[in-house]
């Protein structure tokens, strides 16, 4: 069957005024969609990927209708939901026979609400899509509905049916590598300035999930719905095979998208040593929790081609870290940054303002702490309680939230704390 996978068109100045630095939007490769595309190809389907980061809404529609898809998958975040609705409505109007399905962080978080809010959507994938979407296509080919397909909410006879969640995929090695060949010009995908050294850059996951319990993180909700917690790891051999595959495609740098590459210290050390032993010619960037790294591990990263590390600082006030349930201390942040600098890594540290219970004095502590740490790159964000996070579900305890999903960007005032 023909499957169109769409990232809806969006206009950067809708989120970031042209006079701000944020208007210089840069794009990561959409790894989740590329995983689903690879799974569909493996199942024998034809896939067309249309990325609205690089084409207009009208161009997406033209190419989609020309393809005449049996299935149209539409990716959506919270702030991009209005564009996903526009895309679903337009595709359905021009190609009423296609089955329209939404996936991504926002549909996973609110699930059947998407079907109530957008009558042009036929279904929503409520979790990981690599097994769910091919099963949906098998049902379509057989002329059957999605009753009983885990991980799907769908419209049936005017009613919304929500099936039980699909268990998270445990054997990640069984998944085909993301279909990066569908991206077109890989050089067009440039991460934000200061986060890459060589081009072209790709992204890669060595594991899925996180063992932490941060209130602002979407991973907690995804795991809770599936009835599990923690991290699911790919084998070192499988990760290395994908790295070599990427190098064969011409990539020269990799951004590891793991929430924390050092969740399993020994595994992270083995991975770094294997990359070095194989003399793989690429540079890389990763993220890690401050209480999961030390100088020996960071030295191994450096020797394996890592040039920068993101260490989640968030705040210079311990009570703020406790409120976020970070599970780390200000001193651990200080030590991790010091260790990374000592081995010659560039250091990126993100910080938050508007944390529940934060005072003006706490905010000043964060600024002073950022100055003390002196990272190579510091990001300052407004706390944003994205749908699906515990902070969103419990926001009434701490403050008020915006009802306009376009505010959910880390830059807008999506959340205003009482303090």
NORMOGI-V282003 format. One record per helix or strand. SS is the DSSP state (A for helix, B for strand). FROM is the first residue (numbers start at 0). LEN is the number of residues. If there is no record, write none. Layout:
BEGIN
[[SS,FROM,LEN] [SS,FROM,LEN]]
END
This chain:
BEGIN
[[B,1,6] [A,11,3] [A,20,3] [A,30,12] [B,45,6] [A,56,11] [B,70,5] [A,80,14] [B,98,5] [A,104,6] [A,111,6] [B,122,3] [A,131,10] [B,151,5] [B,158,4] [A,171,3] [A,179,4] [A,185,3] [B,200,4] [B,206,4] [A,217,9] [B,229,4] [A,235,13] [B,252,4] [A,264,13] [B,282,6] [A,294,9] [B,305,6] [B,313,1] [A,317,7] [A,329,13] [B,345,8] [A,359,14] [B,376,6] [A,389,4] [A,394,3] [B,398,3] [A,404,3] [B,414,3]]
END
